Amino acid sequence: MSRTGMYAKMAAVFLGCSIGGPLIMYYVTPSEGELFKRFNPDLQKRNLEMRPERERNYKDFAAKMIEYSKSDKPIWAAEEEARMKAREEILARESEERKVREERAAAMRAEMQGAR
């Protein structure tokens, strides 16, 4: 067999795999609408109800990934840093709320003692 014939077979196999494979996958894969129609009505209803939550989760995830990609630190370090910052904000908010409650309680005690 000549080299030209071998190269022609290799080119045919390459084109068959690189073009034919994706074409077959495109043909046999159902669209999102067709797949949704195959769900039973309960699944369709639940899917529609949970769509806003899934979209919100995806947007949050994408925003975090964009924020983490701006940092030179590894993602897990940036995530831990963000978690620590959120925890500190929560603790600060709780301490402020505790101070307000204590001030209200002290004011009520003073009011109660003044009423006696």
Secondary structure, DSSP 8 states (H G I E B T S, - for coil): --HHHHHHHHHHHHHIIIIIHHHHHHHHS--HHHHHHHS-HHHHHHHHHHHHHHHHHHHHHHHHHHHHHTSSS-HHHHHHHHHHHHHHHHHHHHHHHHHHHHHHHHHHHHHHHHH-
